[in-house]
């Protein structure tokens, strides 16, 4: 039985007009305060919510009522926003 021909693969060369620019590679790393602040905000938000639930809505601020949830979750969302800027 005859053997089929083996195809040679061409070497891929990307087009020159689509190559990434050097400005994207020149980004500086994030400052050290950014991840530290994000972790502090996460811990603060979790601690706020835990205190709120364990105290049966009396603490941290009884007058705020359910806005205490907004403070706790808002701190964690703020940390998420900071972490999205982390390089």
C-alpha positions in Angstrom: 0.0 0.0 0.0 1.4 3.4 -0.9 2.3 5.8 1.9 0.6 9.2 2.0 2.6 12.4 1.6 3.7 14.1 4.7 2.7 17.8 4.8 5.2 20.3 6.0 3.8 22.9 8.4 4.6 26.5 7.7 6.2 28.5 10.5 3.8 31.1 11.8 5.0 34.7 11.7 2.6 37.3 13.1 1.9 40.3 11.0 3.9 43.4 11.8 0.9 45.7 12.1 -0.6 43.6 15.0 2.4 43.2 17.2 2.0 44.5 20.7 3.5 47.9 21.4 6.3 48.4 23.8 4.1 50.7 26.0 2.1 47.8 27.4 5.3 46.1 28.6 6.5 49.3 30.4 3.9 49.2 33.1 5.2 49.6 36.6 4.4 47.1 39.4 1.8 48.2 41.9 2.8 50.1 45.0 3.1 48.0 48.2 0.2 49.8 49.9 -2.3 48.5 47.4 -2.5 44.8 48.4 -2.1 45.7 52.1 -5.0 48.1 52.0 -7.1 45.6 50.1 -6.5 42.9 52.7 -7.2 45.3 55.5 -10.5 46.2 53.9 -11.5 42.6 53.4 -10.7 41.8 57.1 -12.5 44.9 58.2 -15.6 44.1 56.2 -15.8 40.5 57.4 -15.2 41.6 61.0 -17.9 44.3 60.7 -20.4 41.7 59.5 -19.5 39.1 62.0 -19.9 41.6 64.9 -23.2 42.7 63.5 -24.6 39.2 63.3 -23.2 37.9 66.6 -24.5 40.9 68.5 -27.9 40.4 67.0 -27.9 43.8 65.2 -26.9 45.8 68.3 -23.3 46.6 67.3 -21.2 48.2 65.6 -23.8 51.0 65.2 -27.4 50.1 66.4 -29.0 53.2 64.8 -27.9 52.3 61.3 -29.9 49.1 61.2 -29.4 47.2 58.0 -26.9 49.8 56.7 -24.3 48.0 58.8 -24.5 45.3 56.0 -23.8 48.0 53.4 -20.7 49.1 55.4 -19.3 45.5 55.6 -20.1 44.6 52.1 -19.0 48.0 50.8 -15.6 47.5 52.4 -15.2 44.2 50.7 -16.3 45.6 47.3 -13.8 48.4 47.7 -11.1 45.8 48.3 -12.2 44.0 45.2 -11.9 47.3 43.3 -8.4 47.8 44.6 -7.3 44.3 43.8 -8.5 44.8 40.2 -5.7 47.5 39.9 -3.0 45.2 41.3 -0.3 44.2 38.8 
